[in-house]
Amino acid sequence: MNIMELGALGELVGSIGVLATLIYLAIQMRQNTMAVRLNTAHAVTGELQEMCGLLASNQELAKIVNEAGKNAELSGVSRLSYYGFTHNLIRVYENTFLQKGGNAVSEAHWMGMTRMMIDYTAMPAFAAYWADRKHWVSAECQAYMDAEILPIPDTVGINVPGN
């Protein structure tokens, strides 16, 4: 074997090594993406569970959210409590929206969150909250909510508290 043949063999072995490395990195990136999605879904689900736990354990807050499902206007402490609870829920949704933009949320998880927001925003009191506080939400999420969530009419399956 002369020097030219050895050089060609070295290039072939090097090319195989580069290809093996690229395949390995692609597998690692795929696994990392899956882990990020699972961790994101777990974190969002945990935040929602905390909020539902608060709603289930605090009868006064549950009454307020129930009232928000019946009436467009709340006043005083009821309005403040509803705004606080709703703000936290919107922040969870906005976080999920932003994570989806980075492919950290699966389509199935996103659709579940979106259906939840459609139900929640159908409550009569939500319109006043959104008019007063939507400027607290990122412009991208505001635009999405205004275009894709709020215009959806009441449909079969929506279970708004208070109705």
N, C-alpha and C positions, 0 to 999 in steps of 0.2 A: 504494500500500500504506500503510495507516494504522498507527498505533502498536500497536494490538491485534493486527493481523495479523503485524507484525514480532515481537511478543512471543511469539505462538503458534509462529511459525517458529523462533525462538530456543529455545523449549522442546523442539520436535521435534528440532532439531539436537543439543541437549544430551542428550536421551534416547538418541539414536543413539550419541553419544559414550560415554555411560555403559555402554550395552549392549556396544559394541565393546571397551571396557576390561574388562568382566566376562568376556567370551569369551576375551580375551587372557590374563587372569589364570588362568582355568580351564585353559587349555592349558599355561601355565607350571607350574602346580601339578601337573598330570598328568605333565609331563616331569620335574619335580623328584622326584616320588614314584618314578618309574621309576629315576631315577639313584640315589636312596637305596637302593632294593631291590637294584639291581645291586651297589652298593658294599658293602652289608651281606653279600650272598651271597658276594662276592669275599673279604671279610675272614674270614668264617666258614670258607670253603673253604680259605683260606690257613692258618688255625690248624689245621684238620684235617690238611692236607697236612704241616705241620710235625710233628704228633704221629705220623702214619703214617711219616714219614721217620725220626723218632727210633726208632720201633719196628722199622723195617726195618734201621736201621744199628746198633742196640744189641742184640746177640744175647742178652745177659743179661736185658735187659728183655723181649725177645720170649719167652724161656723162662719168665719169671715170668708174663706174660699168658697164655701157653699153659697153664701150670700152673693158673692161676686158672679156666681153662675146664674143668679136670678135677676140681679139689678145692675144697671149700667153705672150707677153712682154709689160710691161709698164715701163716708165722711169720717173725719176725726181719726181716732186710733185705728179704726177698722181699715181705713184707706192706707194709713201708714204701714200697718201689718201686711196688708195685701201687696202693696208696692214692694216691701222688703222681700217677701216670699217670691213674688214674681220676678224681681230683679235677680235673685239668686238662680231661679230657674232659667231665665234668659241667659245669664252668664254661662251656665252649664251648656246650653244649646249653642251659644256663640263659640265656646271653646271647641265643641264637637264640630261645628261648621268650619272653624279654622284648621282643626286637625284633619278634617276630610280633604281640605285643599292641599294638604301635604301628604295625602294618601296614608294617613295613620289610622283611618277609620274605615271599616268595611262598608260596603254598600248596604248590606242587611242591617247593620247597626244604625247607619245613617237613616234608613227608611223608618225604622222603629222610632227613633228620636223625632223625626219629622212628623210622623202620625201623632205622636204625643203632643207636639207643639200645635198642630192643627186643632186638636181637641181643646187644648188649653186656651188658645187665642180666640176660640169661638165663644168664650164666656163674655157676657155683656160688659163686665167691668174692664176687660182687657183693653178695649179701644181707648179708654181714658188714660190708662197707664202708658200705652204705646205713644199716644199723642204728647204726654208729659215727659217721657223718659227715653224715647228711642235714640235721642242724641247721645246717650251714654254707651251705645253699642257701636261697634266698628261700622264704618260706612259700607263695607262689603256685606256684612251680616244684615244691616238695615235694608239694603237693596234687595237681598234675597228674601227676607221676611215680607217686605212690601209686595214683591212680585210673585212669590211662590207659596207663601203660607197664609197670609191674611185674606187674599181674594177667594180662597177655596170656600165654597158655600157649604152649609150644613148638609151632611150626607148621612146615609144610614150607617150606623156603627159608631157615630160620635156620641160619647157619653159625657156631656158637660155637667159638672157639679151644679146642683141646684135645680136641674130640669127633671 
